[in-house]
Amino acid sequence: MEYFVHSSTNLTFISSRDNWAKTTSFIKNVKVYIGAPASPDAAGTGYVDADTLANYAAEAQSKYSSFGGVMMWDADTAYSK
């Protein structure tokens, strides 16, 4: 599962996915990940700076036992500038 970070985000979506992971998923110990663009160029919207993303991840880790971490897409665009 992935959660696409948006600048106005809260962790409500992860909360619903945490519930899904614990009650519905057929995969035992399934994990929920925050999915985020690695740079402003990696997506039309949804990019947040590293500090904001780290805060989201820390909050998710403290609140949701199914939280597995953060994945980023188009990471090469983060280094292309």
C-alpha positions in Angstrom: 0.0 0.0 0.0 1.2 3.5 -0.5 0.1 6.9 0.7 0.7 9.8 -1.6 1.8 12.8 0.4 0.2 16.1 -0.4 1.1 19.5 1.1 -2.2 19.7 3.0 -1.8 16.1 4.3 -2.7 14.6 7.6 -2.4 11.0 8.4 -6.1 10.1 8.2 -5.5 8.0 5.1 -2.8 6.0 6.8 -5.1 5.5 9.7 -7.7 3.8 7.4 -4.9 1.7 5.8 -3.6 0.7 9.2 -7.0 -0.6 10.0 -7.2 -2.4 6.7 -3.8 -4.0 7.3 -4.9 -5.3 10.7 -8.4 -6.4 9.9 -8.8 -7.1 6.2 -5.5 -8.0 4.5 -4.9 -11.6 3.8 -1.2 -11.0 4.3 -0.1 -11.3 7.9 2.0 -8.4 9.1 1.4 -6.4 5.9 3.0 -2.9 6.0 1.8 0.5 4.9 4.2 2.9 3.3 4.2 6.6 2.6 4.8 7.1 -1.1 6.2 10.5 -2.1 7.8 12.2 -5.0 11.5 12.6 -4.6 11.6 16.1 -6.1 9.1 18.8 -7.3 9.8 17.5 -10.8 8.8 13.9 -10.0 5.1 14.7 -9.8 2.7 17.5 -10.6 1.7 17.9 -7.0 2.4 16.3 -3.7 6.1 17.1 -3.1 7.1 18.1 0.4 10.5 18.9 1.7 12.6 16.3 3.5 11.9 17.7 7.0 8.2 17.7 6.4 8.3 14.1 5.1 10.4 13.1 8.1 7.8 14.5 10.4 5.0 12.6 8.6 7.1 9.4 8.9 7.9 9.9 12.6 4.2 10.6 13.4 3.1 7.5 11.4 5.7 5.3 13.1 4.5 6.4 16.5 0.8 6.0 15.8 0.5 3.0 13.4 2.1 -0.4 14.0 1.6 -1.4 10.3 3.7 1.5 9.2 6.6 0.2 7.2 8.5 3.3 6.0 8.8 5.7 3.1 9.2 5.0 -0.5 10.1 7.6 -3.1 9.6 7.6 -6.8 11.8 9.1 -9.5 14.6 9.6 -7.0 16.9 10.3 -9.9 15.1 13.6 -10.5 16.1 14.7 -7.0 19.7 14.7 -8.1 19.3 16.0 -11.7 19.1 19.7 -10.8 
